[in-house]
């Protein structure tokens, strides 16, 4: 959506839509036209359209340091639901090579989906949801730790060291995940990024044990579309 002053575009809202919800990916207003209600007008117009067309939920993942954006969403009726934490891992922070916990095999998004291992979990950020992984599958690669019977843990990664999925299906104190991350580092991925982690996904202690540290945060805001 675009806001105009006369014939001049002065604001823009870019979103992404799925059956379950709409993500506000970007919202921006020209510096000369801020604090005049244009941002709230864009959000209100979007809400009115979605109240008719659906889906029934709108979300925004706002970087913690963007106080003005956070204020805009709060003033527009959005409720903060969670704080999502960005984690990074540098090679020099790793604890050396992890012990082997099983056989490592290449895996793809399609492999995991075929084995019923990609859960449609609401407790992941938009970029790491099943829909996004499926849409990006051509640029995503991965590894799994397997036994004779099943895949017991896996990691999926995108270009630039972005971890898009990290999951263990067994209780092993993180040994299998450590093995997979060690393999990525050994292949030259010196810096790994695991963005926008929900509190329910991993604890800070679990990720610290895997060589990650917190490096930023996003506030998750949500609202229900309404026509008024």
LINLIN-V862802 format. One record per pair of residues at least 4 apart in sequence whose ideal C-beta (glycine too) atoms are under 7 Angstrom apart, sorted by the first residue. I is the first residue (numbers start at 1). J is the second residue. D is the distance in Angstrom with one decimal. If there is no record, write none. Layout:
i = (I | I)
j = (J | J)
d = (D | D)
This chain:
i = (1 | 1 | 1 | 1 | 2 | 2 | 2 | 3 | 3 | 3 | 3 | 3 | 4 | 4 | 4 | 5 | 5 | 10 | 10 | 10 | 10 | 11 | 11 | 11 | 11 | 11 | 11 | 11 | 12 | 13 | 13 | 13 | 13 | 14 | 14 | 15 | 15 | 15 | 15 | 15 | 16 | 16 | 16 | 17 | 17 | 18 | 18 | 19 | 20 | 20 | 21 | 21 | 21 | 21 | 22 | 22 | 22 | 23 | 23 | 24 | 24 | 27 | 27 | 29 | 29 | 29 | 29 | 33 | 37 | 38 | 39 | 39 | 40 | 40 | 40 | 40 | 41 | 42 | 43 | 43 | 44 | 45 | 46 | 47 | 47 | 47 | 47 | 47 | 48 | 49 | 50 | 50 | 50 | 50 | 51 | 51 | 51 | 52 | 56 | 56 | 57 | 57 | 58 | 58 | 58 | 59 | 59 | 59 | 60 | 60 | 60 | 61 | 61 | 61 | 61 | 61 | 61 | 62 | 62 | 62 | 62 | 62 | 62 | 62 | 63 | 64 | 64 | 64 | 64 | 66 | 67 | 68 | 69 | 70 | 70 | 71 | 72 | 73 | 73 | 74 | 77 | 78 | 78 | 78 | 79 | 79 | 79 | 80 | 80 | 80 | 81 | 81 | 82 | 82 | 82 | 83 | 83 | 84 | 84 | 84 | 84 | 84 | 84 | 84 | 85 | 85 | 85 | 86 | 86 | 86 | 86 | 86 | 87 | 87 | 87 | 87 | 87 | 87 | 87 | 88 | 88 | 88 | 88 | 88 | 88 | 89 | 89 | 89 | 89 | 89 | 90 | 90 | 91 | 91 | 93 | 94 | 94 | 94 | 95 | 97 | 98 | 98 | 98 | 98 | 99 | 100 | 101 | 101 | 101 | 101 | 101 | 102 | 102 | 102 | 102 | 102 | 103 | 103 | 104 | 104 | 104 | 105 | 105 | 105 | 106 | 107 | 107 | 107 | 107 | 107 | 107 | 107 | 108 | 108 | 109 | 109 | 109 | 109 | 109 | 109 | 110 | 110 | 111 | 112 | 112 | 112 | 113 | 115 | 117 | 117 | 118 | 118 | 120 | 123 | 123 | 123 | 124 | 124 | 124 | 124 | 125 | 125 | 126 | 127 | 127 | 127 | 127 | 128 | 128 | 128 | 128 | 130 | 131 | 132 | 133 | 133 | 133 | 133 | 133 | 136 | 136 | 139 | 139 | 140 | 140 | 140 | 141 | 142 | 142 | 142 | 142 | 143 | 143 | 143 | 143 | 144 | 144 | 144 | 145 | 145 | 145 | 145 | 145 | 146 | 146 | 146 | 147 | 152 | 152 | 152 | 153 | 153 | 153 | 153 | 153 | 153 | 154 | 154 | 155 | 155 | 155 | 155 | 155 | 155 | 156 | 156 | 157 | 157 | 157 | 157 | 158 | 158 | 161 | 161 | 161 | 161 | 162 | 163 | 163 | 163 | 166 | 166 | 168 | 168 | 168 | 170 | 172 | 174 | 174 | 174 | 174 | 175 | 176 | 177 | 177 | 178 | 178 | 179 | 180 | 181 | 181 | 181 | 181 | 182 | 183 | 184 | 184 | 185 | 185 | 194 | 196 | 197 | 197 | 202 | 202 | 204 | 204 | 205 | 206 | 207 | 208 | 208)
j = (13 | 42 | 45 | 46 | 9 | 11 | 12 | 10 | 11 | 38 | 41 | 42 | 8 | 9 | 10 | 10 | 33 | 29 | 30 | 33 | 38 | 28 | 29 | 30 | 33 | 38 | 39 | 42 | 28 | 24 | 27 | 42 | 46 | 25 | 26 | 22 | 23 | 24 | 25 | 46 | 22 | 23 | 25 | 22 | 55 | 55 | 131 | 55 | 55 | 57 | 55 | 57 | 58 | 59 | 50 | 55 | 58 | 59 | 126 | 58 | 60 | 39 | 42 | 33 | 34 | 38 | 39 | 38 | 41 | 42 | 43 | 72 | 44 | 72 | 75 | 76 | 45 | 46 | 47 | 76 | 48 | 49 | 50 | 51 | 58 | 223 | 225 | 226 | 227 | 53 | 54 | 55 | 58 | 225 | 225 | 226 | 227 | 227 | 224 | 225 | 222 | 224 | 222 | 223 | 225 | 220 | 221 | 222 | 73 | 78 | 221 | 84 | 125 | 126 | 196 | 218 | 220 | 66 | 69 | 70 | 73 | 218 | 219 | 221 | 218 | 216 | 217 | 218 | 219 | 70 | 71 | 72 | 73 | 74 | 219 | 75 | 76 | 78 | 221 | 78 | 223 | 221 | 222 | 223 | 221 | 222 | 223 | 219 | 220 | 221 | 220 | 222 | 198 | 199 | 220 | 217 | 219 | 125 | 196 | 197 | 198 | 217 | 218 | 220 | 197 | 214 | 217 | 195 | 196 | 215 | 216 | 217 | 194 | 197 | 207 | 212 | 213 | 214 | 215 | 191 | 192 | 193 | 212 | 213 | 215 | 93 | 191 | 192 | 211 | 212 | 190 | 191 | 185 | 190 | 211 | 182 | 185 | 211 | 211 | 182 | 175 | 178 | 179 | 182 | 175 | 179 | 145 | 172 | 175 | 176 | 179 | 145 | 146 | 147 | 152 | 176 | 145 | 146 | 143 | 145 | 183 | 143 | 144 | 146 | 143 | 111 | 112 | 142 | 143 | 144 | 151 | 154 | 137 | 142 | 113 | 133 | 134 | 137 | 140 | 156 | 114 | 137 | 115 | 117 | 118 | 154 | 118 | 151 | 151 | 154 | 130 | 133 | 130 | 198 | 200 | 201 | 128 | 129 | 198 | 201 | 195 | 196 | 132 | 132 | 164 | 195 | 196 | 132 | 133 | 164 | 165 | 134 | 135 | 136 | 137 | 140 | 156 | 164 | 165 | 140 | 158 | 158 | 159 | 156 | 158 | 164 | 157 | 154 | 155 | 156 | 157 | 154 | 155 | 180 | 183 | 151 | 153 | 154 | 152 | 153 | 176 | 179 | 180 | 150 | 151 | 152 | 152 | 169 | 170 | 176 | 167 | 168 | 169 | 176 | 177 | 180 | 165 | 167 | 163 | 165 | 166 | 180 | 181 | 184 | 164 | 165 | 162 | 163 | 164 | 184 | 162 | 164 | 189 | 191 | 192 | 193 | 193 | 192 | 193 | 194 | 177 | 194 | 172 | 176 | 177 | 176 | 176 | 178 | 206 | 209 | 210 | 179 | 180 | 181 | 210 | 182 | 210 | 183 | 184 | 185 | 192 | 210 | 211 | 186 | 187 | 189 | 192 | 189 | 190 | 212 | 218 | 201 | 202 | 206 | 207 | 208 | 214 | 209 | 210 | 212 | 212 | 213)
d = (4.5 | 5.5 | 6.1 | 6.1 | 5.2 | 6.9 | 5.4 | 5.6 | 3.5 | 4.8 | 6.3 | 5.7 | 6.3 | 5.7 | 6.5 | 4.8 | 6.3 | 6.4 | 4.5 | 4.4 | 6.3 | 6.6 | 4.2 | 6.7 | 6.9 | 4.5 | 6.7 | 5.8 | 5.7 | 6.5 | 4.7 | 4.4 | 6.2 | 4.8 | 4.4 | 5.4 | 6.0 | 5.3 | 5.8 | 6.9 | 7.0 | 4.7 | 5.7 | 4.8 | 6.9 | 6.7 | 5.7 | 5.7 | 6.0 | 6.8 | 5.3 | 3.8 | 6.6 | 5.7 | 6.0 | 6.1 | 4.9 | 5.7 | 4.9 | 6.6 | 4.2 | 6.1 | 6.2 | 5.6 | 5.1 | 4.9 | 5.3 | 5.8 | 5.7 | 6.5 | 6.6 | 5.0 | 6.0 | 6.8 | 6.7 | 5.3 | 6.2 | 6.5 | 6.3 | 4.6 | 6.4 | 6.6 | 6.2 | 6.2 | 6.7 | 6.9 | 4.8 | 5.7 | 5.0 | 5.9 | 6.4 | 6.9 | 6.4 | 3.7 | 4.1 | 5.3 | 4.2 | 6.9 | 6.4 | 6.8 | 6.3 | 6.6 | 6.8 | 4.9 | 6.1 | 6.5 | 6.7 | 4.8 | 5.7 | 6.8 | 4.7 | 6.4 | 6.2 | 6.6 | 6.1 | 4.5 | 5.6 | 5.7 | 5.0 | 5.4 | 6.4 | 6.0 | 4.8 | 6.2 | 5.6 | 6.7 | 4.2 | 6.4 | 6.2 | 6.3 | 6.3 | 6.5 | 6.7 | 6.3 | 5.8 | 6.0 | 6.2 | 3.9 | 4.3 | 6.3 | 5.6 | 3.9 | 6.4 | 4.5 | 6.7 | 6.0 | 6.9 | 5.4 | 6.8 | 5.6 | 5.0 | 5.1 | 6.0 | 6.7 | 4.5 | 5.6 | 6.1 | 5.8 | 3.9 | 6.2 | 6.1 | 6.4 | 4.5 | 5.7 | 5.0 | 5.3 | 5.2 | 5.0 | 6.4 | 5.2 | 4.0 | 6.5 | 4.4 | 6.1 | 5.3 | 4.0 | 6.6 | 6.0 | 6.4 | 6.5 | 6.9 | 5.4 | 6.6 | 6.4 | 4.5 | 6.2 | 6.9 | 4.2 | 4.7 | 4.6 | 6.7 | 5.4 | 5.4 | 4.3 | 5.2 | 7.0 | 5.9 | 4.6 | 6.4 | 5.2 | 6.9 | 3.8 | 4.5 | 4.1 | 6.6 | 6.2 | 5.9 | 6.2 | 4.2 | 4.5 | 5.0 | 4.1 | 6.3 | 6.0 | 6.1 | 6.3 | 6.9 | 5.2 | 5.5 | 5.9 | 6.3 | 6.9 | 5.4 | 5.1 | 6.1 | 4.6 | 5.9 | 4.7 | 6.2 | 4.2 | 6.7 | 5.5 | 6.8 | 6.6 | 6.3 | 5.2 | 6.3 | 3.9 | 5.6 | 6.7 | 6.1 | 6.5 | 6.6 | 4.3 | 4.9 | 6.3 | 4.9 | 6.2 | 6.3 | 6.9 | 5.1 | 6.7 | 5.2 | 4.7 | 4.8 | 6.2 | 4.6 | 5.5 | 6.5 | 6.7 | 6.7 | 3.5 | 6.4 | 5.5 | 7.0 | 6.5 | 6.8 | 6.6 | 7.0 | 5.2 | 6.3 | 6.1 | 6.4 | 6.0 | 6.5 | 6.5 | 6.9 | 6.1 | 6.5 | 5.5 | 6.6 | 5.8 | 6.2 | 5.3 | 5.4 | 6.1 | 6.2 | 5.9 | 5.7 | 3.9 | 6.4 | 6.9 | 5.8 | 5.3 | 5.9 | 4.3 | 6.6 | 4.0 | 5.1 | 4.5 | 4.4 | 6.2 | 6.4 | 6.9 | 5.1 | 6.5 | 5.7 | 5.4 | 4.9 | 5.9 | 6.6 | 4.1 | 6.3 | 3.6 | 5.7 | 6.4 | 6.8 | 5.9 | 6.4 | 6.8 | 5.2 | 4.3 | 6.7 | 6.9 | 4.9 | 3.9 | 6.4 | 5.5 | 6.5 | 6.4 | 4.4 | 5.3 | 4.8 | 5.2 | 4.8 | 5.7 | 5.2 | 5.7 | 6.5 | 4.4 | 6.3 | 6.6 | 6.7 | 5.3 | 5.3 | 6.9 | 5.6 | 5.5 | 6.4 | 5.7 | 5.9 | 6.5 | 6.6 | 6.2 | 5.9 | 6.1 | 5.8 | 6.6 | 6.9 | 6.6 | 6.8 | 5.9 | 6.7 | 6.3 | 6.6 | 4.6 | 6.5 | 5.9 | 7.0 | 6.2 | 5.5 | 5.1 | 5.8 | 4.7 | 5.1 | 6.1 | 6.6 | 6.4 | 6.8 | 4.0 | 6.4 | 6.7)
